């Protein structure tokens, strides 16, 4: 749900209210990957050294963001996209860089290549990445095929999770490694959101019914082999674009390794059509019980929207919970 993107100003769509709460973060200890040294202007310093430019010709704002400030840096070596945040440390951008990097390394669907992240001397942090010129809307069938190729190529021997915690929107997303998908999804996805609703709103009804669902949802995964796949994690229309050559581009990830079907959790706000799913399932065949589990993955994102934006999303979440409790006799 982050709306400052590599090369385009993105307005808030109908899926999101216009005034999200301030971000809340809770990260694991970071890995030191591509961290910039401190200087008066670490962004320009990197561009004019490791970025292979001899001069910066223009810096222009890229509007539309609600969490970060985005700018395009034009140089004699090409253009770069830079996001800054004056109130948040570098862990948020570390997580974004690791997610973009993991997707980039699959050499499947196109994502902006991350180059550097670090701290700002006056407080806050930044990330520098590839600037991509966007064109028309991505072709649905190509998007479906490329996404499936990423899921097929992006595997993990560590199980389900990710090397760092990250955020979905501004909500912390816990990615502690687990060998059991049902346990991981129950504890770190649904369970976290149910507890957040209890703490934030005192919503004991949704919390208690949610706990019943978590205890019984294993039946939905019978006779299904689940392999950890690299997921974008927050795939909605605001994070899907097309390059000038028509190639699909996805960005602003909340990456982790999980069940491939969880990628469709934001489908209610992504506009995926029949050609998308047909192309996807030609590469990643549909698993038994797919339709039965679909709403379970929607639930995570409805709960997150409830916790971020308020009670307007609660009825959708409660309807899914109650339907599953009836189906599972829980």
N, C-alpha and C positions, 0 to 999 in steps of 0.2 A: 503493500500500500504506500510505499515511499514514492513521491511524485516528482522529485528532481531527477531527470534522466539524462543519459548520455546523448545529447544532441537535440532535444526537443522540449518545448514547454508544454506541460500536461496539466490541464485543468482537472478539478475534482469531478468525477462522473457521478451518475445517479446512485451508484452503489455505496457512496460514502457521504455522510454529512459533512458540512463545510468547516466545522470547527473541532477537530480532534483534540483530545487532552494532551498535555505535555508528555513527552516520552518518559518511560520508566525503564531502567536497565538493570540487569543482574547477570553479569557475565562470569564465566569461568576464567581462570588464569590464562592470559593470552600466550600464543606462540609468537616468537619474534620473527615475523616474516615481512621482508621489504619495508622496514620501518625507517622513516627519514630522520636524519640528525637535526637537532634544533638549530635554527638560525633566525635572523630577523624576518626573512621571507623564504621559508623552506620550499614553498611552491615554485616561485620563480627560480630559486637556486637549483632545484632538481631539473626544471625544464631547460635551463641554460647549461646544464652539465650532462647528466645522464639522459636527459631528454633529447640531446643532440641538436638543440637549437642555439643559434647565436644571438637571436633577438626575438622579443615578444612584440608583435605588431599591433595586437588589439586584444582587449579583454572586454567581453560583453556579457550582460546578465542573461540567464535562461530562467524565465519566470515559471510560476505555477506550483512551486513546491510549498509544502506546509510544515516541513520539519527542518530541511537544510536549505542553504543558499547555493545556487548553482551558477557557474560561469563557464563560458567558452573562452579558451585561450588560443588565439591564432598566433602562430610563429612561422619563421622561415623554414621550419621543418615539418609543418603541418599543424593541425588543430588538435587540442586536447580538451577533455571535459573535466571540470573540477567541482567537487562539492565540499562545502565547509559547514561546520556547525560550531558556534562560539561557546556553547554551553555544555557540550558533551565530549568526553575523552575519546581517545582513538580506538577504543575497543569496538564501538559500533562499526566504524569503517574497516577495522581489521576483519570483522565477521563478513562484511560485504565483499571485501577483497578476496577472502578465502573462498567464499561462495562463487563469485564470478570466476575466480581462477580454476576452481574445480570443474565448473561447467565448460570453461574455455578449453581445458585440457582434454575433454572428450572428443574434440574436433567434430562435433555434430551440429547442433544448432548454434547460431551466432549469438554471442554476447559481447559487450564491451570488454576489452582486455584491460585488467587493472594493472597499473604501473607502480604506484606508490601510495602509502598512507602514512600519517604521522600526526604529531601534535603541533598546534600553533603556539608561538611564543607568548601571545597575549591571552591564551586560554582557548580551549576548544580543539578541533581537529579537522583534518582534511583527507580527501582521497582524490588521486589523479587517475584518470582512465582514458581509454580510447574514445575519440569523438566519432560518432556514426551519424552520417546524414540520413534522415529518414524520408521515405517515399510514401506510397499508397499503403492501404491496409494489407496486412499479411494474408497470403493465400492459405485458406483453412486446411486444405489437404497437405500442402507442404509443411505447414506448422505441425500438424498431427504426426507426420512421418518423422520430421526432425526431432520432435520431442520424444517420440518413442525410441529413436536411435540414441538419444542422450540417456534415457532410462536403461537401455540395453548395454550401453558402453560404461556407464558410471556405476561401478560396483565397489563394495567395501568389504574387506576381510574383518573389520572390527565389529560388524553388526549394524544395528540401527542407531543413528545419532549423527553427531558431527564433532569435529575437533574443538569447536568453541560454541558457546551459546550465542544466539543472535536474537533478532526481533522479528515479529510479524506485525506490520504496522509499527506501533510503538510499544507493543506488549512483549515482554521477555519471552523467549522461546527456549526452553531447556532441552539440551541435546546430549545429555549424558548417555554414553554408549550402553546398549543392551543387546543381548542375543535373542530376545523374545519380542516380536513386534506387537503382539496384543498387550503385553505388559507395558512396553514403551508408549504405545498410543494411549492406553488407559491412564498411565501415570503422568506422562510429560506433555500430553496434548489435552485430552478431555479433562483429566483430573485437575490439572493446573488451572484450566479455565473455570471449572466448577468451584474450586476453592477461591479463585479471584472474585467470582460473583458473590460468594458468601461473605468474603471479607469486605468487599466494596459496597454491596447493596444489602447485606444481611439476608440474601435470598436463600433461605434454608430449603424451600421447596425444590428449586432447581438443583441444589447441591445434593439433597438426599435422593432424589430420583436419579440424578446422574450417577451416584455411587452404585445404585442398583443396576443401572445399565452397564457400567464398567465391569461389575462382577459377572454379568451374564453374557456379555457380547462375544466371548470366545466361540460360542456356537455358530456365529456368522462366518467363521474362518475354518470350519471343518473341511478337510480334504483339499485345502489350498496350500500350495508351496509358495512361501513368500521370501523372495530374495531382496536384500537391501539394494535399492536403486537410488541414484543421485536425483533428488527432487529440487525444482526451483523453489517450491514451498509457498508461494503467494502469487499464483498465476491467474491474474484477472486482466481485463481489457486494458487497464492503465499501465500494465507492464509488458504488453505485447505490441510490437511494431514491425515495420518492414524497412529494410535498407533501400537505398535508391535502386538497386538492381532487383528488388522484389524479394530478397532473401529475408525470411522471418528473423526477428531479433527479440530476445527476451532480456529483461534487466530488473534491477531492484529486487534481488532474490532474498529468500529466507531459507537458505539451503540446509538440507540434511539428507541422510540416507534413510529411506523408508519404503513402504509398500507403494508400488507404482500407482495404484488407484487413488492414493491420497492426493496426488497431483491435481485431481479434478475437484477438490474441495471448494474451490472458488468458481466453479463452472456456472453458478447462478449469476455471476457477474463477469463472465468471460466471453459469452457469445459463441461457445463452441457449437458447431453444427454437425450434421450427418457426415459431411465430407471429412471433417476433422477426425471424428471417431473411426470412420472406415479406414482412413489412412493409418491412424495410430494402431489399430488392432491388426492390421496386416503385418506390422513389425513386431508388436507385442500382443500376442493373442489374448483375447478376453478370457478371464479366469472364471471357473464355476462360482456362481453366487455373486457375480459383479453387481447386479441390480439390487440385491439385498443389502449390500454394503455401501452403496452409493451415498445414502443419506447420512451414514455414520461419519463419512468424511466431510460432508457439508456441515455437519453439526459443529465441528471444531471452529470453523470460520464464522458461523452464526454466533457462537458463544463469544468469540473474540470481538465481533462487532457490538454485541451486547455490552461487553465489558469496556469497550472503547467509547462507544457512542450513545449508549443508553437503551431504554426499555423498548424502543421501536423494533429491536431484533429479538426480543425475548419470546414472543409468540411463535416465531419460526423454530427457535431452538426447543421450546417446550413441546411443540407438535411432533417433532422428530423423536424426542425422548419418549413421549407417551406412546407413540406408534410402536417403537421398538420394545417397550416394556410389555405391551399387549402381545406382540408377535412372539416374544421370547418367554412369555408367561413369568415375568420377573417381578 
